[in-house]
Structure formats: structure tokens, C-alpha cells
Amino acid sequence: MNVARGAFRAAGLFSQDRQHPLLSAPRPPTVAIVGTNGVPARYGGFETLAEQLIRCAARQGIAERFTVWCPAPRNVKHPPRTWLGARLRTLPLRANGIQSIPYDFTSMALEAWGRDRADCILVLGTSGTAALPLLRRTSRARLIVNIDGREWGREKWGNAARRFLRWSEVSAVRNAHEVIADNVAIAQEIETRYGRTPHVIAYGADHALDATPADISDLALPDSYALAIARAEPENNLEMILEAFAPYPDRPLVVVSNWQDTPHGRALKARYGPAPQLFLLDAQHEAGRLRAIRERANVYVHGHSAGGTNPSLVEMMPFGRPIAVFDCAYNRATTENQAATFDDAQSLARLLPDLWRPQTATAMGAALAEIAARRYRWDEVAAAYFDLMGL
């Protein structure tokens, strides 16, 4: 037994004398962010959240307290070890799909038990949170989990995956020191289902307007168009949106998505791509190009039906455009019932003429921009996270 303890100590994986860091540490607490594709953001909402937390930490001079876990980049012999002062650590696993489970668990384990273990672990999503009971019992790290909406309810998962993700959600809610929901409707569901009230912290949107518009002349977009930005997953209802626009050659629609990454996306692009009024663009990650695409749009259409406060929706709200959202509790909460709602292709098609009218567009756009300025600011989001982290 003594030999085993000595081996663990030599590897930095065991310490019987370490006191709780937030009570007696002689240094400021350190934070590890796990569960993302890394920074800077080039994938989705959690990556944007991680990036903006690091940016805010850098402005406050505390970025060196953060570690962000990232998938090891392909064909890069020496990946960067820091970004804006935060440390980057990599694993040879993908952060998405089935590999997200060992990716999340391994990064959490190394931060909980490793040589340079963190005082606080921010877990974004529930892929690896089935391990939280073990971490809670054997580690002194403060565990904070953003549960990412209703992940187990997404259509892309099979029955076995849904059961696992539901179990992971239960584990996260019961074992995390702090639970975060990004939407009041999600928080109400968690409270009803588990009897625990999460902290409600949404996303920021001001970064979408901070970027300098880039040249997008290579996209050859029409002068007037509706816009949708979403991953090509069934629960984002891109098929419904495309069906609403397909019969009307005088209603241009631009959709930005990862068409080639999923069978669903490839099927939609093959079916609707030939229509001349439908512009099906590949995913755009450069902030300046996204700003230019957004600010030229006349109307925004948001089809997400799962999750909570979807970043793609709040990032459009500051632009002051009228928005039509799929009718669900999450989207109504995000927009404070100020957006138009639809529940099928026919109801969306009926909404569109009114959304293009100047009077409607001005009034709705101003209301949504005011909500974004009041609720979706990164400095306030970061302050709420930093408070939970003890920074």
C-alpha cells in the first residue's frame, strides 16, 4: 500500500495532506474548463463561452489562472500551449460524438487528480458527468456544470445514447457543487425534475457586433434575404425552414450550416441546393464574415427546438432585425416573447411577408436589440461565472 501511495505521489496523482483550496490555499484558485473544442472558438456556443471567459479574464489580468482543454489538432506537431495567457492542454480525442465521453472524463480526471490539478473545474455539457460521483468523493476540486439544455432529447441520439445522456444529466445535477442553466425555461425543468434550482447564466451577444465586417463578395449573396445559421441536426428544423422558402422564388434565403458533416445535412443540401433562391453556405467561423452576413440580412429565422439559450439566436438580436423563432419555451424565454413564432413550414411562410414590412421590422428589431443590450453582455456573464468560481 505504501509503495502504491508513493507511486501516485511521484506522478502527482495523490496527496493526503492537501487542504480545500478555496478555504486555505496560499495562492488564488485555478480553474480548468473542460468539454469544448478549445479556444479560440471555431465550433459552437460552448467554445464561444470559453473564449469569452478567457478574454474577460485577460482584461482583468487573471487569464493565467485558467486552463482550457482542447482536442489535439491534426497534423500540428507543436500546438500552442497558451492563448491570451491561459494554458492550453490537449488530448488525442475528439470533443464531439461518442469520443466526447472519454474526452470529458479524462480531462476532468487529470484536473482532479493530476500533478497540476485545478481548484475549480468548469464542465461544459454532460457527456462525461456520469463520473461526477467519483470525482466528488475523491477530489477537492469545486465542480461547476453547465448542463447544456436537454441534450438527451436531441433527435440525433439513439435510444442507448439518450439513456446514457439522461443518466449523465442526473449525475451532474446531483453531484456538482454548482449547476448552471443558460435559460430560465431549462432551469424550471431542472427544478421540477430534480428539486434543485440552477443558477441561470445566459450567453453574451455583444461580441457579434464588435467584429469588423469582412469582405464577403466571394459569396455572391442577393441584396435582400432572410438568414438562418444552425448546425445540420434534425432538432434545428432546417428542413422546415427550407420547405417554407422553397416554393417562393422571390424570397431569397441564406442558410449557413455544416452541411457535409452529417447525413441529415448532406441530404438537405442535395434536395434544396439547386433552388436558385436558396443559398446554402458552408459553416463560417471568422467573426468578421459572420458580422457581414448578419448585418446584410433583412430577417432572421431560428429553428432550434432543443437546448436553452441558443448562441446563434442571441448573436443576431443586437443587429435589430425582425426574427421568427420556432415556438418553444426556450426561444420564447430568450426573446421575451418579442419574436414572431412558427411551428411548421406553413406558419413560417405566412409570417414572412409581414416581417419584411418596414414598420414591423423596425419595431420588432428595436425590441430584440434592447433585450440583447440588457441581458446578453459578456462582462456580466463572465462576472457571474467568476463569482461561482471564487475568483
C-alpha positions, 0 to 999 in steps of 0.5 A: 500500500505504501509503495502504491501511495508513493507511486501516485505521489511521484506522478502527482496523482495523490496527496493526503495532506492537501487542504480545500483550496478555496478555504486555505490555499496560499495562492488564488484558485485555478480553474480548468474548463473542460468539454469544448473544442478549445479556444479560440472558438471555431465550433459552437456556443460552448467554445464561444463561452470559453473564449469569452471567459478567457478574454474577460479574464485577460482584461482583468489580468487573471487569464493565467489562472485558467486552463482550457482543454482542447482536442489535439489538432491534426497534423500540428506537431507543436500546438500552442500551449497558451492563448491570451495567457491561459494554458492550453492542454490537449488530448488525442480525442475528439470533443464531439460524438461518442469520443466526447465521453472519454474526452470529458472524463479524462480531462476532468480526471487529470484536473482532479487528480493530476500533478497540476490539478485545478481548484475549480473545474468548469464542465461544459455539457454532460457527456462525461458527468456520469463520473461526477460521483467519483470525482466528488468523493475523491477530489477537492476540486469545486465542480461547476456544470453547465448542463447544456439544455436537454441534450438527451432529447436531441433527435440525433441520439439513439435510444442507448445514447439518450439513456446514457445522456439522461443518466449523465444529466442526473449525475451532474445535477446531483453531484456538482457543487454548482449547476448552471442553466443558460435559460430560465425555461431549462432551469424550471425543468431542472427544478421540477425534475430534480428539486434543485434550482440552477443558477441561470447564466445566459450567453453574451451577444455583444461580441457579434457586433464588435467584429469588423465586417469582412469582405464577403463578395466571394459569396455572391449573396442577393441584396435582400434575404432572410438568414438562418445559421444552425448546425445540420441536426434534425432538432434545428428544423432546417428542413422546415425552414427550407420547405417554407422558402422553397416554393417562393422564388422571390424570397431569397434565403441564406442558410449557413450550416455544416452541411457535409458533416452529417447525413441529415445535412448532406441530404438537405443540401442535395434536395434544396441546393439547386433552388436558385433562391436558396443559398446554402453556405458552408459553416463560417467561423471568422467573426468578421464574415459572420458580422457581414452576413448578419448585418446584410440580412433583412430577417432572421429565422431560428429553428432550434427546438432543443437546448436553452439559450441558443448562441446563434439566436442571441448573436443576431438580436443586437443587429435589430432585425425582425426574427421568427423563432420556432415556438418553444419555451426556450426561444420564447424565454430568450426573446421575451416573447418579442419574436414572431413564432412558427411551428411548421413550414406553413406558419413560417411562410405566412409570417414572412411577408409581414416581417419584411414590412418596414414598420414591423421590422423596425419595431420588432428589431428595436425590441430584440436589440434592447433585450440583447443590450440588457441581458446578453453582455459578456462582462456580466456573464463572465462576472457571474461565472467568476463569482461561482468560481471564487475568483 
